[in-house]
Amino acid sequence: MKKILVIQNKRIGDVLIASVIAQNMKKVFPESEIDFLVYDYTVGVIENHPDISHIIEVNDKELKKLGNLKKLIQAVRKKEYDIIFDPYSKLQSRLVCYFSKAPIRIGFQKRGKNPLLKFYTHNIPFLEDKTKICGKAIEDRINMVTSVFDLPENQIEYEPKIVLTEEEKQYKKLDTYNKPFIMLGILGSTPQKSMPYEYIVELIDFITDTYQVNVLFNYAPHQKEDALNIYESCKNKDSIVIDIYEDSIRGFIKLMNKCVLLVGNEGGVVHISKALDKPTFTIFSPYVMKDHWASFEDGKKHASIHLLEEKPELYDENSVENRRKIEADPSFMYKQLTPELIIPKLENFLKFNLKNKV
């Protein structure tokens, strides 16, 4: 039996996307035991996953202490893994890989860098371009598997999955309402991923003016005050159910599973909704590379908008350096992605996905 470890110490969406490695390695080695090493706040997104044997939780801040990193390295080495995947590919995870002594260590090759230590036995270059509807981020992780192991194309799984327990499927908080629910991811995971609040309010007012739906807000617990300020600015408060909210990943998953669709900023909640087979409309931050993170978009069930597509003249160049400059202060660019640009695309998406629902 092969013992496999996947290291993905990053955010919720990254962890969910990396789960396709487990799904495909189970096809290569059906009897394998596959563990995931992730930050503790992301665990909920891979709980109950049938292809993941154990989840190793680490704390982001604690792992930055050298003593704790050393303990983790020792614990991983003691497990005697046969294969380690490192889609994270940062110094922490590279050191874990190197000192694990696993015979097969697979990581991404950093462009233009040739480290002295042989962290990986297999350095997998990032793909140059997106070639499949799943998006480049998923393609890159699938490529980590297929570059080293034989897996026929017709057996590859590209879609991450979330598995609910029977009890979770019986979530009842929405049962007393007679209109369908849509989820609004009103705030990004960071300020750089959030639209101007007045734009958010205008989009909410458009939805509640136009469709007979109930609206839920999703936001991080520390963003509650901002969410309430947005709520107070909205016109149709009777269509917004502000007192139903889940502050955990599994709670959000149960709640989202009962919603018809999601509209929100690009991030973990979008990937969760897609894994639950819910339609999504994604509003991309101006500095995010859409081809990397826009998965399964067909313009109907999954649609999106990005400023680069609407106003390409605002981008001097679509380079890493330019995106970092925009990320440092995206306020000007975000203001250019106005509701007037967003609403026509959003309306087409809602018309298609709410037909026969309202």
HELIX and SHEET records of a PDB file:
HELIX    1   1 ILE A   12  VAL A   28  1                                  17    
HELIX    2   2 ASP A   40  VAL A   45  5                                   6    
HELIX    3   3 ASP A   60  LEU A   63  1                                   4    
HELIX    4   4 LEU A   66  LYS A   79  1                                  14    
HELIX    5   5 LEU A   91  SER A  100  1                                  10    
HELIX    6   6 LYS A  136  THR A  146  1                                  11    
HELIX    7   7 GLU A  153  GLN A  155  5                                   3    
HELIX    8   8 GLU A  166  LYS A  169  1                                   4    
HELIX    9   9 PRO A  191  LYS A  193  5                                   3    
HELIX   10  10 TYR A  197  THR A  210  1                                  14    
HELIX   11  11 PRO A  221  GLN A  223  5                                   3    
HELIX   12  12 LYS A  224  SER A  233  1                                  10    
HELIX   13  13 LYS A  237  SER A  239  5                                   3    
HELIX   14  14 ILE A  249  MET A  256  1                                   8    
HELIX   15  15 GLY A  268  ALA A  275  1                                   8    
HELIX   16  16 LYS A  290  TRP A  293  1                                   4    
HELIX   17  17 LEU A  307  GLU A  310  1                                   4    
HELIX   18  18 PRO A  312  LEU A  314  5                                   3    
HELIX   19  19 VAL A  320  ALA A  328  1                                   9    
HELIX   20  20 SER A  331  GLN A  336  1                                   6    
HELIX   21  21 PRO A  339  LEU A  354  1                                  16    
SHEET    1   A 6 HIS A  54  VAL A  58  0                                        
SHEET    2   A 6 GLU A  33  TYR A  39  1                                        
SHEET    3   A 6 LYS A   3  ILE A   7  1                                        
SHEET    4   A 6 ILE A  83  ASP A  86  1                                        
SHEET    5   A 6 ILE A 104  GLN A 109  1                                        
SHEET    6   A 6 HIS A 122  PRO A 125  1                                        
SHEET    1   B 5 ASN A 214  ASN A 218  0                                        
SHEET    2   B 5 PHE A 181  GLY A 185  1                                        
SHEET    3   B 5 LEU A 261  ASN A 265  1                                        
SHEET    4   B 5 THR A 280  ILE A 283  1                                        
SHEET    5   B 5 HIS A 302  ILE A 305  1                                        
END                                                                             
